[in-house]
Amino acid sequence: MYFVWHSGDAALAGESAAANVSFIVITFTQILNLGTATLIAHAVVRHDHAEANLIFNQASV
């Protein structure tokens, strides 16, 4: 942000908005990863490896 600050208020506002969007995207990615890991773990404990593979493949797309 230090380098953008020298470019003006509009550039700083744009960079701040982009940083917020980036943070939201990263947050949703982490939520998806946690949910996927939980579902795969449940399938593996049930010895349902076909479902674990299916969940992994669907989450990877």
N, C-alpha and C positions, 0 to 999 in steps of 0.2 A: 504494500500500500504506500510505502514511502516514495517509490518512484512514480506512482500514479498521482500522488498528491501534487507534484510539480506540474502536472498536465492540466489541472483545473478542477472545478467542482463537478462538472458533468462527467468527466472521466472517473473521478473518485466515486460518484454515485453509481455509475455503471459497473465498476469493479466490485463495489459492495453488493450490488444486486446479484451479480454473477457468482460471488462467493456464497451468498445465501442459497441460491439454486443448487450450487455444487454440494453444499452441505446437506441439503434435503435429499439429493440423489444418493449420496453416500449413505445417509441414514436408512433409506428404503432398501438399499442393497444389503446392508447389514441385517435388517429385519428379515429379508428373504433368505439370507444365508443361515440365520439362526433357526427359522422355521423349517427350512429344508433339512438341516442337520438333525433337528428333533424328529421329524417324520421318518427320516432314514434310520435313525437309531431305533425307533419303535418297530419298524419293519424288520430290522436285523435281529432284534431280540425275539420277535415272533418266528424267526427263521424263514421269513418270506423275502428271499433274495430277489425274486422277480419284481416284487413291488418296490423294493429299495432301489433297484436299477431303474424302474419306471419313474420314480420320484426324482432321482438324480438327473435323468435325461430330460424330464420336463422342466426342472429348475435351471438346467444349463442353457435352454433355448432363450 
